[in-house]
Amino acid sequence: MIPFENYEKSAAYLREKLEGFQPEILMILGSGLGQLGDRVEHPIFVPYPEIPYFKHSTAPGHKGRFVFGILAGKKVAVMQGRMHLYEGYSPEDAAYAVRVMKLLGVRTMIVTNAAGAVNLDYKPGQIMLISDHILLFPMTPLTGENDERFGTRFPDMSTAYTPALRTLAKQAAAETGVHLNEGVYMFFPGPQYETPAEIRAARLLGADAAGMSTVPEVIAARHCGMDILGFSLATNMAAGILKQPLTEAEVLETGEACKEQFTALMTRILEKL
């Protein structure tokens, strides 16, 4: 269990760097989606290694820094990169930033990821609004002694992805002309891509997309009482659907190709919040 004092020291360092700026919305940008952080106005950049007790982000395409500032008129803390379990981090490490942001007063989290499309009706480049997730692995940031300063011992996950925000996201998609699927995200720890058999099992369980992130952060945010909105960019069809290997290059290329529609959707959502 990470001591509460570590979170406090991380938050105290950021307060000093921010000089009175208080973010309202945390945005976690996944692989190939970090460009949105470059559009923040009056940015304050804070690399993760500078922050006490913060872990480093080593995933390809992740800048590994916070960008604090104004985006679409809202005070945001944008994470250009995140921590994954496959980097050797614990679920608590992967969710560390969420709890630090809670101490800074953040009440809403928008989390995004690059994912493999499990649903056969999806196409690469489409965005999925996450309605729910599946976690079958014994990996949660809530394992161990509970700290009531963050939340209750047994948090309810029946509406982890806030229904009112999902409705708002659908409205924003309609207004911007962005095709938006809605479905279930399934977590796999990685770093190896899933096997075709695992993807077939995921489809039978009701998953529409599969990836290696997001769920630890969502669990921690829900535990902290945050409102949550989640999105997956289908950067490729999942294993076994097409007769071609899966590559990191494809993930980053699809993120680059879809950056304008992704940015338009996220901007409109922020305007409506």
N, C-alpha and C positions, 0 to 999 in steps of 0.2 A: 504493500500500500504506500502510495506517495504521500509524504507528510503534508498537511494543510499549509504549513509554513512555506513550503516550496512554491505553491501556487501564489501565496501572498507576496513573496519576494519577486516573482515574475511579474505580477500585476503592479507592484510598486515601481519596478523599473520602467514599465510601459507608461505609467502615469507621469513619471518624470519626463520621459521622452515626448509625450503628447502635449505637455504644457497646457492642460485644461481642456483639450479636445476629448470628448467622450463619445465613443462609437455606440450606435444603436443597433446595428445589424452586422452580424458576422457572415461573411461569404467565404466558403471554402471551395477553391477552384481546382478541379481535377486535371488529369493529364490532357494536354492539348488545349486547355480552356483558360489558361492563366492570363491571356491577353486582355481580359476585361479589367484586370487590375491596372493596366497601363493607361486606362481612361479616367482614373480617379483624379479629381481636381484638388489642388493644394495638397499634394501627397506628402506624407511622412513615411519614409521607408525604414523599416526595422528588420534587418536580417535575423533569422532565428538564432544563429550562434551567439549573437550579442545578448540574448535574453537569458538571465539566470535560470538554470535547470531545464531550458528548452532543448529538445532534441533537434538534430539536423535532418533535413529532407534530402534524400539521395536519389530519388526516382528521376528518370530521364524526363526532361521538359519541365521540371519543377524548379523555380527560381529560389525557393526556400526563404521567403521573406513575407512580412506583413506590409500592406500598403494601407495606411489610414488616411481618410480624407472624405471628400464629398463626391458622391456618384448619384446622378439623377435626383439631386436635391436631398439625398439622405446621407447621414453620417455613418460611414461604413468602416469596418475592419476587414480587409480583403486578404485572404491567405493565398499567395501564389505558390502552391505546393502544400503537401501534407505529409504526415508520417504514416507508414504502413507496417503491418505486422511482419511482412516479408523482409523488411529492412532489419529485422532483429528486435523490433520494439514490442512491448507488451500492449494489450488493448488499452490499458490506462495511459501509457505513453502516447498512443495514437489519438486519444481523446483529451490530452493534457491542455491543448489550446482552448478547447471549449470551456473548460472550467476556469481558466484564467480570464477569458472574456466575460464569463458570468460575474466574476469579481469586479470587472470594470463596468458592469451595468448593462451588458448586452442582453436583450430579451428575445431576439429573433435570429434564427440561423437559416441561411440558404446554403445548401450543400450540393455540390455537383460532382460528377464522376464520368470517366470514360468507361464504357461497358460493352460486353459482347451481347448481341441480340440473341435471345433464346427463342422468343416468339417468332414463328416462321412468317408471320405477316409483316414484321418490321423490316426496315431497310437501313443500311448504313447511312449515317448522316441525319437520321431522325432523332428527335429529343423525346424522352419518356419522362413524364411526371410520375414520381414514385408515390404510390398509394400505400405501400406496405413493404416489408422486407422479410426475408427468411434467413435465420442464423441457426445452423445445425451444429456448428462447432462450439466447444466449451470455451469461448473466448468473449469475455465481456469486461468492460472497464469497471463494472460494479462488483467484481469478485473481491472477497476479503471484507475487512471491517468497513461498515458504512459510516460516512461522515454526514451527519444530519445537517451540517451547514450548507451542503449542496442539495440534499434531497432525502426522501424517505427510503427505507430499506428495500421496499418492494414497489417500485414505480409501475404505474399502469402503462402498457404499451399498445392499448387497443386503438388509440388514435395518435400514434407517434408522429405521423405526418399531418399537421393541423388541417382539418377539413376546410375551414374558412379560407386558409391560404391557398389550398388546392383549387378552390372555386375561383379565387382571384387570379391564379395562374392561368386557368382555362380562359378566363375573360381576356387576359393580356395576350394570350396566344391568338385568340380570334381577332383582336384589334390590330395585331401586327402581321397577321397572315402567316403565322408560323404553324406548321403541322405539329400537333402535340399528341403523342400517345399517352396512355396512362396504364401503369402496370406495377408488377411486383419485382423488386430487386433482390437477388440472392447473393449472399456474401460467400466468397471463397478466399482462403488466406494467401494463396500464391506462394512464391512468385511464378511458378509454372502455370501456364494457361490450363484451363480445365480440359479433361479428356472428353471425347464424344459421348462416352457412356455417362459421365457426370452431367453433361448438358442434357442428355435425354432424361435423366433422373430429375434434374431441376425443372424441366418442362412438365413432367408428370406431377411434380409437387406444386405447380402453379406459378413458377417463375417466368418472367418475361425478359429479364436481362440479368447478366451475371458479371460480378466484378470483385475487386480486391480491397475495397475501402468503404467509407461512408457509415457503415453500421455501427462501429464503435463510437463514432462521433455523435450519431443520432441517439444512441442509448444514453450517453453522458448528457447530451442537451436535454433530452426528455426528463432525465433524473433531476436536472437543474431547473425544470419548469419552463424551458424555452418553447416558443412556437417554432415549428420546423417546416421547411419547404425543401424538397429534394428532387434532383433531376439527374437522369442518366443520358449521356450522348451515346447513341449506338455507333461506335466507331468501326465495328466489324460484325459479321455474323459469327456466332459462337462456334466452338469446335465441332467438326463433323457435319456442319450444314453445307458448307462449300468444300470442294476438294482442293484446298490450298492451305498452307501453313499460316498460323497467326503470328504477327510481328508487331513490335513496338512502333516501328516506322509507320505502319498503317494507322495506328491509333493517333499519332501526332499529325499525320497528313489529313486525316478526316477532321480532327479538331480545327486545323487551319482552314480547311475548306468550308467549315460550318460556322466560322467565327462571327460573321455578320448576322445571321439569323439568331444565333445564341445571344449575341450582344443586344440585339433588338428586343428579344424576349425578356432578358434580365433587366434591361433598362426600363421597359414598360412596367414590369412587376414592381420595381423599386418606386416608380412614380405613383403607383396605385396603393402602396403600403401606407 
